[in-house]
Every structure is written in structure tokens, then in C-alpha cells.
């Protein structure tokens, strides 16, 4: 079941990358970012973590991966981050908030809207926490790994 969800996340993010006009050579990496965000979310969920904690750590790990990919692939972080966060976006919660508002069910709309707001906040915090790490840390790590590979050949 989880493999199907990861595959569907990959396909959805890959497709969104096409619509997002990401460079053609980056489609697979964008799909892998979406797959990672969904995978970390499902892994933490399986261990019984709270929904907001799952989203926070999933977005944080996605941000770290996108920063590493941006150095390795020499592209902006947003090419991977925007499509990669797609599986975590609270689209259904926002839809039901609007639906309950239209149906004059204020209590249900309030609960769904608050849940969507908390999810969006967890996504934002995960990105902020990932972006506060200085870029030099990633560049040092990536350059040391690439130097190790060159010496081993």
C-alpha cells in the first residue's frame, strides 16, 4: 500500500513539474522530492507521530534534500521545493472549509479551516527550519564528498 502511495506521489509531482515548467532534465528529481516528502510523512505516521509533526519533519527533510540537489544540479532550490511539497498541501481541508462555509455550517468550517491553517503553518516552519542552515554547510559537505569520489577513482 505504501509503495503505491509513493509511486502516485512520484507521478503527481512529476506531472506537476511539467505544468510548473521545471527544466526537463529535472523532472525525475522533482518526482523523487515528492516521493521523499510523502515517504517521510508515512514513516512518521506509522510510528504514531502527530499529523503536524509528520508534516513538519517531512517538509524539513524535503528542504534539506532540495538544497543539496540545488548544489549538485546547479539549479535554484525552488525547482525542487515547490513541486516536492505538493503531496503535503492541505487541498482537501481547504476545499471542505469552503464547502462548509457555503453550506452555512460555521462550526465545521472553523474546524477544517483551523486544521488547514495548522498544516500550512507546519509546512512553512519546516521550510524555514531547513533554510536557516547556512548554505556553506551544504557546499562544504557536497564538495568534500565529490573530492572523495575523485580520489577513489
C-alpha positions in Angstrom: 0.0 0.0 0.0 2.8 2.4 0.9 4.6 1.7 -2.3 1.5 2.6 -4.3 1.3 5.9 -2.4 4.9 6.7 -3.1 4.6 5.8 -6.7 1.5 8.0 -7.0 3.3 10.9 -5.3 6.2 10.5 -7.7 3.8 10.6 -10.7 1.8 13.5 -9.3 4.9 15.6 -8.6 6.5 14.6 -11.9 3.3 15.8 -13.7 3.2 19.0 -11.7 6.8 19.7 -12.6 5.8 19.6 -16.2 3.0 22.1 -15.5 5.3 24.2 -13.3 7.7 24.5 -16.3 10.6 23.0 -14.5 13.6 22.2 -16.7 13.0 18.9 -18.5 16.2 17.4 -17.1 14.9 18.0 -13.5 11.5 16.2 -13.8 12.8 12.9 -12.2 14.5 14.8 -9.3 11.3 16.7 -8.7 9.4 13.5 -8.6 11.9 12.0 -6.1 11.5 15.0 -3.9 7.7 14.5 -3.8 8.3 10.8 -3.1 10.6 11.7 -0.2 8.2 14.1 1.4 5.4 11.5 1.2 7.7 8.7 2.4 8.9 10.6 5.5 5.3 11.6 6.3 4.1 8.0 6.0 7.1 6.7 8.0 6.5 9.1 10.9 2.8 8.4 10.7 3.4 4.6 11.0 5.4 5.3 14.2 2.3 7.2 15.6 3.5 10.8 15.3 1.1 13.6 15.3 -0.1 14.9 11.8 1.6 18.3 12.3 4.9 16.7 13.4 4.8 14.4 10.4 4.3 17.4 8.1 6.9 19.5 9.8 9.7 16.9 9.6 8.7 15.8 6.1 9.0 19.4 4.9 12.2 19.9 6.8 13.8 16.8 5.2 12.5 17.9 1.8 14.1 21.3 2.2 17.4 19.7 3.1 17.3 17.4 0.1 16.3 20.3 -2.2 19.3 22.4 -1.0 21.7 19.5 -1.7 20.1 18.9 -5.1 20.4 22.6 -6.0 24.1 22.5 -5.4 24.7 19.2 -7.2 22.5 20.0 -10.1 23.3 23.8 -10.2 19.7 24.9 -10.1 17.5 27.0 -7.8 16.1 25.4 -4.7 12.5 26.3 -5.8 12.6 24.0 -8.8 12.6 21.1 -6.4 10.9 22.6 -3.3 7.6 23.8 -4.9 6.7 20.6 -6.6 8.1 18.5 -3.8 5.8 20.0 -1.2 2.7 19.2 -3.3 1.8 15.9 -1.5 1.6 17.7 1.8 -0.6 20.6 0.8 -3.9 20.6 2.6 -6.1 20.8 -0.5 -9.0 18.7 0.7 -9.1 20.6 4.0 -9.3 23.9 2.2 -12.0 22.5 -0.1 -14.1 21.3 2.8 -13.6 24.6 4.6 -15.1 26.4 1.6 -17.8 23.8 1.3 -18.9 24.1 4.9 -18.9 27.9 4.6 -21.2 27.7 1.6 -23.5 25.2 3.4 -23.7 27.6 6.4 -22.0 25.1 8.8 -19.8 27.5 10.6 -18.6 25.1 13.2 -17.4 22.5 10.7 -15.9 25.3 8.6 -14.0 26.6 11.6 -12.6 23.2 12.5 -11.5 22.4 8.9 -10.1 25.9 8.4 -8.1 25.7 11.6 -6.7 22.3 10.6 -5.8 23.6 7.1 -4.1 26.6 8.7 -2.1 24.4 11.1 -1.0 22.2 8.2 0.1 25.3 6.2 2.0 26.6 9.3 3.8 23.3 9.7 4.8 23.3 6.0 6.1 26.9 6.4 8.0 26.1 9.6 9.6 23.1 8.0 10.8 25.2 5.1 12.0 28.0 7.4 14.0 25.5 9.6 15.6 23.9 6.6 16.5 27.3 5.1 18.1 28.6 8.3 21.0 26.2 7.9 23.8 28.2 6.2 24.4 27.2 2.6 28.1 26.9 3.3 27.4 23.7 5.3 25.8 22.1 2.2 28.5 23.3 -0.1 31.3 22.0 2.2 29.6 18.7 2.5 28.9 18.3 -1.2 32.4 19.4 -2.2 34.1 17.1 0.3 32.0 14.1 -1.0 32.9 15.0 -4.6 36.6 15.2 -3.7 36.4 11.8 -2.0 34.9 10.3 -5.2 37.6 11.8 -7.4 40.4 10.5 -5.2 38.9 7.0 -5.2 39.0 6.6 -8.9 
